[in-house]
């Protein structure tokens, strides 16, 4: 077993957030860092790489580095310049990156970052003699190496979530949105699909398949929500992605955080406004002359179970109408679950459990500086702090801000300037006369 030198930081997982961290650390020569990922390469959400799909945040916020360092070599604009696409992008006059081009941009950055190592699975973590011991197995050769670091950053990301009553091994025609593209041909062959959920991914798949209804595809779209709602994206609302709102949310008692977060779905789980309108406009055009559409859309419909139809390859979907409190069923031959993603703690954390702070309900107790260790300066997390830092946690636009905190902490100095206040509004009691009455806000 080979042994490595001691690194200042080891990153586990190479998704967009840890990739952005690697890019921001690249010019910081007094900080040594290495990042591992068990995949053979970077491929961002390949199951939803639809031709015209874009990110939902303008490119300045979603690229790896710009909001931390606009002069960085690893900016999206420089990627366009180096690949002879800067002028076409300018003429396009659209601030939203194509998802396919974002994937290529990340791969371009990785090719220039020797700190990013793929086909490397972190199989074990331990803490010995003041250092974190990281055991890594090469997934192609089987070779095992041991690495040491003063600090860790966890960027293992979220995983597709499906309801507990869905056993996809027993229901092969039921897939998550993350597996849509590889299964699209099979869906079309069956000629019948029901989409469950009303977020961006559900809308993109519905929009992608809508033209196929002219050829006979029956396309259904059901959601538990009371409407197909757009993501709220007004400018004053966007100030809720500010550092001071993160501060405000973080200082709330945990129970109040949960209630506030539950009320904010429209801020991060809605559909792009233009896409909703395009879907309606397409259905309107297709229905000219009284033509009946092979489309069914239902709101207030909570999926409670999926069962196989005996003697066929179809499924029965069991629903409860949340407002009428009536149960009903629908038979369908294919199901796409647009049920989102959830953070799952990596099992390797068991090896350093004594170093991790926990809340009373056993969640990671994430400090304001994105650490979870007992000393508040050793183990950083990426996209694992929804319950402590709020709805902006999974947003790509948060990446450069959070990574600036991490870089500065690891370097022990202010490498990147971190904005303290950017909003015009105040989120708590400020510059007003506060009464002595203790009001129950929630």
N, C-alpha and C positions, 0 to 999 in steps of 0.2 A: 504493500500500500504506500503510494507516494504521499509526501507531505509538502504543503505550500508555505510560502512566507506569510507573515501576518498582514492582513489588509485592514485598512481603516473601516471599510464597509463591504459587506456582502449582500447582494440583492437576490431574493428568491422569487422567480417569475419575471418574465419580460413581456408584459403587456404595454399599452401606451404610457401608463404612468411611470413604471420603472424604466422604460425606454427613454422617456423625457428626462428622468433623473440621470441616466447614464450620459445623455447628451450634454446636460448642464454641468456634469462633473468632468467631462472630457478635457476642458481647458484648465481645470484646477489641478495643477501638477503636484501640489503637496498633499493631495488626498488620493489614496490608492483604493480602487473599488473594482469589483468583479460581479457580474450578474449571471445567474444560471436559469435555464428553462428546459424542461424535459421534452418539449416539442422539437421537431427537427428544423424548424424555421418559423418566422413570423408570418402569420396569415390571419388577419383580423376579421372575425365573423364571416368566414367564407360561405356559410349556409344562407346568408342574406346579402350577398354581393350582387345586388340587382343593378342593371346597367345605369339607370338614371337616379338611383338613391343617393341622397346627400346627407352629410352630417347636419345636425340641428343647431349648431352654434357656428358663428362666423369663423373663418380660418385663423384670424389672429388669436382667438381664444383656444381653438382646438389643436393648433400645432404644438410641437413638443416643447418649444422654448421661448417663443416671442414675448409672452407676457412677463417673463423673467428677464430676458435679454434680447431685445429687438435686433441687436447686432450679431447674434449668433450665426455661425456657419450652418447650423442645423435647422434654420427656419424653413417654413414651407415656401416662402417667397424665394429663398436661395435655391431650394430644390427645383422650383419652376425655372429659375434662371439657368441652373446647371443642366437642365434637361430640355432647354429651348422651348419652354411653354409659358414663359412669363408674359409675353405680349398677347398670346391667345387668351390667357386667363384674364388679362386686363380688358380685352375687347369683350369678353363674355359678360362682364359687369354683373357678376354674381359672387357674393362673399362666401357662399357655402360650398365647401369642397365636395366633389363626388366621392362617395365612399370607396370606390375602386382606386381613385387617385390618392386618397389618404393612405390606403394600404401600401401602394407603391412608394409613397413618401417615407413611410416608416421603414420599409425594406431598404430604401436608399440610405437612410441614417444608420441602420444596423450595419450595413456593409462597411461603414467608416468607423465603427466603434469596436475595437478589439476587446473591450471589457464585457461585451455581450457574448455569452457562450450557450449554444443550443445543443440539443441531444444530451443534456446534463441534468439528471434527476437528483434533487436533494432528497436523500433517503433517511437522514437522521440529523438531529441537532442535539448538542450538549453544551454545557458551560463548564470549563475547566481553567483553573488558574487565571481567572480574570479575562478569559477570552471565549468567544463562541466558536465551538468546533462544528464544522459543517461537513458532513459526509456526502459525497457526490458520486453517482454512478453514471458512466457513459452508457446511454441506452443502445448504442450501436455496437460497442466492443465489449461491454460488461465490465470494463476497468473501473476500479474504485479509487478515489482520491480523497484526501482529507485537507480541508482548508480552515484557516483561522482568521477571525476578524474581531475588531473591537466593538463593532456595531452591526446590526442587521436591519434590512428593510424588507418587509413582506409585501410582495406585489403579485400574489397568486390569483387575484381577481375573483369575480363572481361566477357561479355555475348556473346553467339552465334549471329553472324551478318548474316542477310539475306537481299538481295536487297529490296528496297522499293516497287517494283512492285510485290513482292511475298507475297500473302496472304495465309499462310499455313493452315488456317482454311478452306478455300475454295478449297485448293489443298492438300488433305490428303496424297497423294502419294509422296509429295515433303517434304523431311526432310533435316535437317542439319547433318553434320558429327557427331556431338555430340550425335545424337540419332541412330547411325548406328546399333549397336549390337541388341537392342530390336526390330529393324525392319528388320533384315537380313532375317529371315524366310519368311516374307511377300514379300521381294524383289525376293527371289528365286522362290516363288510360281508364281509371275507375269512373271518371265522369261526374263525381259528386264530392264536394268538400264542404266541411263546416269549420270556420275559424272561430276560436274562443278567445275573447279578450278585445280590448279597444285601445291599445297603445299604438305607437308608431309602427312597430313590426307587423302587427295585424293589418293596419291600413296599407302598408306597402305590399303585402302579399295579396290583399283583396284587389288593390289597384293593378297589380301585375297580372292577375288572373281574370279580371273583368272582361277583357276582349275575348277570352275563351268561352264566355257564356253565349256568344253568338254562334258557336259551333256545338252547343249542347251541354256544356258544363253547367251543373247546378251548383251555385255558389252561395253559401249561407254564412252570415256573420252575426254572432251572438255575443253579448257582453252583459256582465253583472251591473255595470254602471247605468245611470239613468239617461245617458246620452253619449253620442260619439263626440267627445269634446276636444277642442284644440288645446295645445300647450299654451299656457298664458305667457305672453312674451312682450308685454308692454315695457316701456323703458323704466318707469319707476318700480315696476315689479322686478325687473332685472337687478335692481339694487339689492335684492335679497341674496344675490350671489356675492355680496361684498364681504371683505374681512370683518367689518364691524357687525354685520348680521351673524356671521359665524360666531363672533364673540358673544353676542346677545343670546343666541340659541344655546351655546355651550354653557352659559351661566344659569340656564333654567334648571329647576329640579327635574330629575329623570322622568317622573310621571307626566309633568307638563310637556316635556320634549315629545313624548310619545303621542300625546293628544294633538299637539301642534303639527307634528309630522304627518299624522293621519289625515289632517285637513288640507294638506298641500299637494295632493296628487296632481292637480292641474298644472303645477309648476315644473314637474319633471316626468309625468307619465302620460301626457296628452299627445295628440297627433299634430303634425305640422299643419298650420292653418291653410296653406295653399293646397296641400294634398287633400284635405277634406273637401275643399271646393272643387278640385279636379275630379274627385270621385263622383260627386253629385252631378257635375256638368256632363261627365261621360255617360252616366245613367240617363240623364235627361235626353241627350242626343240619341242614345240607343233606343229610347222609348218613343221617338217621334212616329206619328201615325198609329199610335195605340199598340205598338208592339209590346208583348208581354216579356218581361225580363226573367231570366232564370236566376233570380237573385232574391234572397230573403235576409232582411236585417231585423234583429230584435234586441231591444235594450231591456234592462231590469231582469235579465235572465241569468240566474246563478246556476252553473253546472254543479250537480251534486254527485253524479256517478256516470260511468260509462260501462256498458255491458255488451257482450258479443251477441249478435243475432244468430240463433241456432240454425245450422245448415246453410249459412251464407258467410260472405266476407264483410258484411255490414256491421255497424255498431248502433246501439240505441243510446242516445244521450238523454240523461235525466236532468230536468231543470226545475227550479223553483222561481216563479215570478215574484220578485222581492216586494213589489208594491201591491199586487193583487193577492199575494199569498196563495197562488194556485200552482199545482204541480202539472207538468206536461212533459212529453217526450218527443224526440225527433230521431228518425233513422237516417243514417248517413254512411257513406263508404270510406271516407277519409276524414281525419281530424287533424287540424293544426292548433296546437296550444300556444297562444301568445300570452303566456303566464309569467313572463319576465325572468329575472335572474336574482339569485340570493347569494350572500357571502357565506361560504362554508370554511370554517377554520381548518387549515391543513393539519393532518394527523401528526406531522413531525413536531408540532409545538409541544407535544407531551414530554419531549425530552428536555424542555426548558421551562416547564410549567411553573416551577418555583420562582422564576424571574418575572412572571407576568401578573399584572394587577387585574382583578376581576371586580365586576359590580355584584351586588347582592343576588341578581338573577343570572350570574355566571357569564355575562357578556364581557368582552374585553373592555377594560376601563381605559378608554383612549384619552390621554392628556391633550390639552389645547395644542401642544406642539407635535401632535401626531405620534406620540410614543405610547407604548403599553407596558414598559418595564418598570420595575420597582424604583429605579433611580431617575426616571423621566428623561433619559438621554441615550438609551442604548438600542431599543427595538422600535423601529418606525413601521407604520402601516400605511398602505395605499388602498383607498376605497374599502375600508373596513370600519369606518367611523360614522355611518349614517345615523346611529342612535345617539351620538354625542355631538356631532358637528353639523347635522342637518342635511336637507334634501340635495344640496349642491355636491355632496360627497362623490357620487359616481360620474358627475359631469366632466367631460374632457377639459372644459374651461377652468376647472379647479386645479388641473395637474401642475402647471408652472408655478402657481402660488404655493401649493403644498410642497413642491420640490424645492422651492427657494428656502423654505423653513428647514428642510432636511439638509440641504447643502450647507447652509450657514451653521447649523448645529454640528455637523460632522467636521467641518473645517475649523470651527471655533472662532469664526469671524464673519463679518457681513460681506460675503462674496456677491450676493445679489440683493438689491434693494427690495424691501418688502413694504408694500403700501399698508398704511395703518387705517386710513379713512378715504373712501372714494364716493360715498353716498351723500346725497343732499338731505336725505331724511334721517330722523332719529328713530330707533326701533324700541327704545325703552323710555323711561321718564327722564327727560333732559330739557333744561331751559324752560321749564314750566313750574307752576306752583303745585307742589304735591300736598295732598291732604293727609291727615293723620289716620284716616280710615283705611283699614286693611281690606281691600276689595278682593274677592275671589274672581280672578280673571277667567279661569277655566273651571 
